[in-house]
Amino acid sequence: MLENRIIRIIEGIVGEQHVSTADTDRLCYSYDATQRQHRPDAVVWPSNAKEISLLLKMANAEGIPVYPRGAGSGFTGGSLPIHGGLALVLTRLDAILRIDEENLIAEVEPGVVTRQLQKAVEALGLFYPPDPASLKFSTLGGNVAECAGGPRCVKYGVTKDYVLGLEVVTPQGDIIRTGGETMKGVVGYDLTKLLVGSEGTLGVITKIILKLLPLPAAKKTMLVLFDSIDGAAQAVAAIIGGKIIPTTLEFMDGTTIDCVRRNTDLELPQAARAVLIIEVDGDSALIEKQAETILKLVNPLGVVNTWVAANSEESEAIWQVRRSVSPSMRKVNPDKFNEDICVPRSRLPEMIRTIEAISDKLQIPIVNFGHAGDGNIHVNIMVDTAEPGQEQKAKQAIEEIFAATLKLGGTMSGEHGVGVTKAPYIPMELDPAAVAYMKAIKKALDPNNILNPGKIFLQD
Amino acid sequence: MLENRIIRIIEGIVGEQHVSTADTDRLCYSYDATQRQHRPDAVVWPSNAKEISLLLKMANAEGIPVYPRGAGSGFTGGSLPIHGGLALVLTRLDAILRIDEENLIAEVEPGVVTRQLQKAVEALGLFYPPDPASLKFSTLGGNVAECAGGPRCVKYGVTKDYVLGLEVVTPQGDIIRTGGETMKGVVGYDLTKLLVGSEGTLGVITKIILKLLPLPAAKKTMLVLFDSIDGAAQAVAAIIGGKIIPTTLEFMDGTTIDCVRRNTDLELPQAARAVLIIEVDGDSALIEKQAETILKLVNPLGVVNTWVAANSEESEAIWQVRRSVSPSMRKVNPDKFNEDICVPRSRLPEMIRTIEAISDKLQIPIVNFGHAGDGNIHVNIMVDTAEPGQEQKAKQAIEEIFAATLKLGGTMSGEHGVGVTKAPYIPMELDPAAVAYMKAIKKALDPNNILNPGKIFLQD
């Protein structure tokens, strides 16, 4: 619990109505999408960098942990206040400050919801590609802190590829600008890219300068059903080998298809054991040609059925198949351990076979889908933790899957981050010298360990 | 001078024939493209990470500065051994370790020459876009350390956009791997991107994993002469506004044209006061269409003449105009102060006008050309330092140009880095808190200040 004295200081900084120690607020801000719970001692809603600077200076002086958060949609507990202290909610910093059509950049505050920016720039014929599944509610600050990805990343890259500059409050309360608004810039260390994906441990992001692209003129969506996961994987290889990088190359494995078939009205033939959703975008004549080439390349690879969207409604219907996955999974088992491993794309079939073997051995359903184009698989281990032994089995599965991932040259997280859920597994992926190098950075920049303590590998 | 004892240790690590204290070698490795001279006490040519690790451990124990270098083609003195010690030459680490056509990645050692990798991947229908002007002799290690750019960056981005992972020897001699070979990866801090552009101050790069793209099917080159720099700048805005991002948008100002005209056989009409070289690449039908659109967009903007290359020979002839700039400049005045400021592209005409005013005021020729697409201008201040007062005038010009650049939202370096030449101007661009944050990183990772001391803003 925080002393009253501290609450009075915070009230002085942000105003009385923007700090709360009420149980309801502490409960509301005690969890994220991992559904773990850790209550903060107080919830604070600052409105600008100056206030955040003062809060952090006070926190350093008093030794109070500070946990920045956006929409709390993270999958690894990055924003959970595991040592109590302050939940620093950034949703009041929600302005799109400017969209510069000449220089193709946008400047936003961290509380802007991703989809909101996308709509604003699309209205001007511009494009902000990163598209995490949470984009309708996740905030750009959270996207930057976690380096969010999404289906379109195979062609367009991830969040870090779009962040040109930041305004950041350092752990000790200085307000700094990193990077800028130019496409090139090499003056000093690239703090911008260091901060992207640092999960709120090295600074609080208060402004973001984002690179935009021209909006592609048209897009074309195809759904292809294969009789095996190998066929789908070969199709991915054939398309990339054919020198086409589609906008999306999403896949669903056989377990996912069963899941969708059992729980929705979508008609998916029994013979289908893998699905690819392939989208291409750009010049309308070019994408017609690319779609033709793609179908020619994949056809010999065990295709059960193909559906090429004739218009945007049909495209939407195809994406509905993908979107039905998460809701339909909930019916398999009540509890989900959701990982997002990433392997070099050519190792995808090997990885899926390994996961299937682990699922068979442990007798727990594992549903795999995700971004085949960049080898990023969402592995969903479905258990009922109320049943004895199930949680343990899930943990064994996770460990075996991570080990296999690393053996194939992959990483245990493509886009969700480490947070608290993956922290125990870090020594499997990073060697001690690399962890020491990272810890030295954290310690240098946050000597009192105030900002988001206990996260990533930075266990206290 | 180093004690004999130290030389014996180094010989023990790298072999007698791979270390030298001969005056000739110390002279050869005393300069880079800035033509400043600082002699190292010894030159060492290690062959692998293990040797570099041992050298750095010894250097820490003995307090000897270590200056890594590739081809020494840097423009800001990043590799100059300004405190003596060891010149650590990385050219023996020159293997292309693998080109993975399925996963579109290459793994290389730092001593591989940029063009050599490009040729190797192009032979397989693949593409490594970054194209610094030095690509025929600069090494990939140097490109990564400086975050090299080039004309194609307007469409394809800079070196950092292609570096997926590194093997690095830390300043204290640990060998670590950062990033990996997947397109996505968010486990721990993004050390890869922190190291790119850190100018050899945070680690010695010993392996690089690079992302590749499919080689564009075709390209089309156009040279357009304008009657004013404003016409050329409006053309850039019109093209980007027309939702086309060309591969290159290179410009040359009136002074550059005069220079080329006086010193080569190239025919450039007197009315031409600015040139744009515009190249588009991709699908052959699409680029024809884009070229047509571009010509339609730029035609009303004071076009004096247009030359569309009909084939690769004509394209080569157009690029010859650009390549003739540097040699022809040498005839203007013997000494060149070469800066590479970058402004938001819409501020280009304002920036050029400001530079022209400074040139008029100080009565020294300033030749401007560069990458209009990303606002990156190569500003060449031409003086004769043998004449009294000229060097001082050049320095005044640089300071005024930097001030104007920053006022327009730009940066003093788009691709050349800080090194030693720009270090004195750092306080103009970065605020003290940002510099302190960077210095804290350097100090944490290199506590004995062994690796490339005295560089960037990290003055001792």
Chai-1 contact restraints between the chains, C-beta under 6 A:
chainA,res_idxA,chainB,res_idxB,connection_type,confidence,min_distance_angstrom,max_distance_angstrom,comment,restraint_id
A,E102,B,A237,contact,1.0,0.0,6.0,A-B,restraint_1
A,E102,B,S346,contact,1.0,0.0,6.0,A-B,restraint_2
A,N103,B,P344,contact,1.0,0.0,6.0,A-B,restraint_3
A,N103,B,R345,contact,1.0,0.0,6.0,A-B,restraint_4
A,N103,B,S346,contact,1.0,0.0,6.0,A-B,restraint_5
A,C147,B,V186,contact,1.0,0.0,6.0,A-B,restraint_6
A,G149,B,K184,contact,1.0,0.0,6.0,A-B,restraint_7
A,V158,B,K184,contact,1.0,0.0,6.0,A-B,restraint_8
A,T170,B,Y437,contact,1.0,0.0,6.0,A-B,restraint_9
A,D174,B,A433,contact,1.0,0.0,6.0,A-B,restraint_10
A,I176,B,A433,contact,1.0,0.0,6.0,A-B,restraint_11
A,I176,B,A434,contact,1.0,0.0,6.0,A-B,restraint_12
A,G180,B,T411,contact,1.0,0.0,6.0,A-B,restraint_13
A,E181,B,P344,contact,1.0,0.0,6.0,A-B,restraint_14
A,E181,B,G409,contact,1.0,0.0,6.0,A-B,restraint_15
A,T182,B,C342,contact,1.0,0.0,6.0,A-B,restraint_16
A,T182,B,G375,contact,1.0,0.0,6.0,A-B,restraint_17
A,T182,B,G410,contact,1.0,0.0,6.0,A-B,restraint_18
A,T182,B,T411,contact,1.0,0.0,6.0,A-B,restraint_19
A,M183,B,D374,contact,1.0,0.0,6.0,A-B,restraint_20
A,K184,B,G149,contact,1.0,0.0,6.0,A-B,restraint_21
A,K184,B,V158,contact,1.0,0.0,6.0,A-B,restraint_22
A,K184,B,C342,contact,1.0,0.0,6.0,A-B,restraint_23
A,K184,B,D374,contact,1.0,0.0,6.0,A-B,restraint_24
A,K184,B,N376,contact,1.0,0.0,6.0,A-B,restraint_25
A,K184,B,G414,contact,1.0,0.0,6.0,A-B,restraint_26
A,K184,B,E415,contact,1.0,0.0,6.0,A-B,restraint_27
A,G185,B,T411,contact,1.0,0.0,6.0,A-B,restraint_28
A,V186,B,C147,contact,1.0,0.0,6.0,A-B,restraint_29
A,V186,B,G197,contact,1.0,0.0,6.0,A-B,restraint_30
A,V186,B,S413,contact,1.0,0.0,6.0,A-B,restraint_31
A,V186,B,G417,contact,1.0,0.0,6.0,A-B,restraint_32
A,V187,B,T411,contact,1.0,0.0,6.0,A-B,restraint_33
A,V187,B,M412,contact,1.0,0.0,6.0,A-B,restraint_34
A,V187,B,S413,contact,1.0,0.0,6.0,A-B,restraint_35
A,V187,B,V418,contact,1.0,0.0,6.0,A-B,restraint_36
A,V187,B,E429,contact,1.0,0.0,6.0,A-B,restraint_37
A,G188,B,L430,contact,1.0,0.0,6.0,A-B,restraint_38
A,G188,B,M438,contact,1.0,0.0,6.0,A-B,restraint_39
A,Y189,B,S198,contact,1.0,0.0,6.0,A-B,restraint_40
A,Y189,B,M438,contact,1.0,0.0,6.0,A-B,restraint_41
A,D190,B,K193,contact,1.0,0.0,6.0,A-B,restraint_42
A,D190,B,G197,contact,1.0,0.0,6.0,A-B,restraint_43
A,K193,B,D190,contact,1.0,0.0,6.0,A-B,restraint_44
A,K193,B,K193,contact,1.0,0.0,6.0,A-B,restraint_45
A,L194,B,L194,contact,1.0,0.0,6.0,A-B,restraint_46
A,G197,B,V186,contact,1.0,0.0,6.0,A-B,restraint_47
A,G197,B,D190,contact,1.0,0.0,6.0,A-B,restraint_48
A,S198,B,Y189,contact,1.0,0.0,6.0,A-B,restraint_49
A,P214,B,K243,contact,1.0,0.0,6.0,A-B,restraint_50
A,A237,B,E102,contact,1.0,0.0,6.0,A-B,restraint_51
A,K243,B,P214,contact,1.0,0.0,6.0,A-B,restraint_52
A,D283,B,L286,contact,1.0,0.0,6.0,A-B,restraint_53
A,L286,B,D283,contact,1.0,0.0,6.0,A-B,restraint_54
A,L286,B,L286,contact,1.0,0.0,6.0,A-B,restraint_55
A,C342,B,T182,contact,1.0,0.0,6.0,A-B,restraint_56
A,C342,B,K184,contact,1.0,0.0,6.0,A-B,restraint_57
A,P344,B,N103,contact,1.0,0.0,6.0,A-B,restraint_58
A,P344,B,E181,contact,1.0,0.0,6.0,A-B,restraint_59
A,R345,B,N103,contact,1.0,0.0,6.0,A-B,restraint_60
A,S346,B,E102,contact,1.0,0.0,6.0,A-B,restraint_61
A,S346,B,N103,contact,1.0,0.0,6.0,A-B,restraint_62
A,D374,B,M183,contact,1.0,0.0,6.0,A-B,restraint_63
A,D374,B,K184,contact,1.0,0.0,6.0,A-B,restraint_64
A,G375,B,T182,contact,1.0,0.0,6.0,A-B,restraint_65
A,N376,B,K184,contact,1.0,0.0,6.0,A-B,restraint_66
A,G409,B,E181,contact,1.0,0.0,6.0,A-B,restraint_67
A,G410,B,T182,contact,1.0,0.0,6.0,A-B,restraint_68
A,T411,B,G180,contact,1.0,0.0,6.0,A-B,restraint_69
A,T411,B,T182,contact,1.0,0.0,6.0,A-B,restraint_70
A,T411,B,G185,contact,1.0,0.0,6.0,A-B,restraint_71
A,T411,B,V187,contact,1.0,0.0,6.0,A-B,restraint_72
A,M412,B,V187,contact,1.0,0.0,6.0,A-B,restraint_73
A,S413,B,V186,contact,1.0,0.0,6.0,A-B,restraint_74
A,S413,B,V187,contact,1.0,0.0,6.0,A-B,restraint_75
A,G414,B,K184,contact,1.0,0.0,6.0,A-B,restraint_76
A,E415,B,K184,contact,1.0,0.0,6.0,A-B,restraint_77
A,G417,B,V186,contact,1.0,0.0,6.0,A-B,restraint_78
A,V418,B,V187,contact,1.0,0.0,6.0,A-B,restraint_79
A,E429,B,V187,contact,1.0,0.0,6.0,A-B,restraint_80
A,L430,B,G188,contact,1.0,0.0,6.0,A-B,restraint_81
A,A433,B,D174,contact,1.0,0.0,6.0,A-B,restraint_82
A,A433,B,I176,contact,1.0,0.0,6.0,A-B,restraint_83
A,A434,B,I176,contact,1.0,0.0,6.0,A-B,restraint_84
A,Y437,B,T170,contact,1.0,0.0,6.0,A-B,restraint_85
A,M438,B,G188,contact,1.0,0.0,6.0,A-B,restraint_86
A,M438,B,Y189,contact,1.0,0.0,6.0,A-B,restraint_87
A,A440,B,A444,contact,1.0,0.0,6.0,A-B,restraint_88
A,A440,B,L445,contact,1.0,0.0,6.0,A-B,restraint_89
A,I441,B,I441,contact,1.0,0.0,6.0,A-B,restraint_90
A,A444,B,A440,contact,1.0,0.0,6.0,A-B,restraint_91
A,A444,B,A444,contact,1.0,0.0,6.0,A-B,restraint_92
A,L445,B,A440,contact,1.0,0.0,6.0,A-B,restraint_93
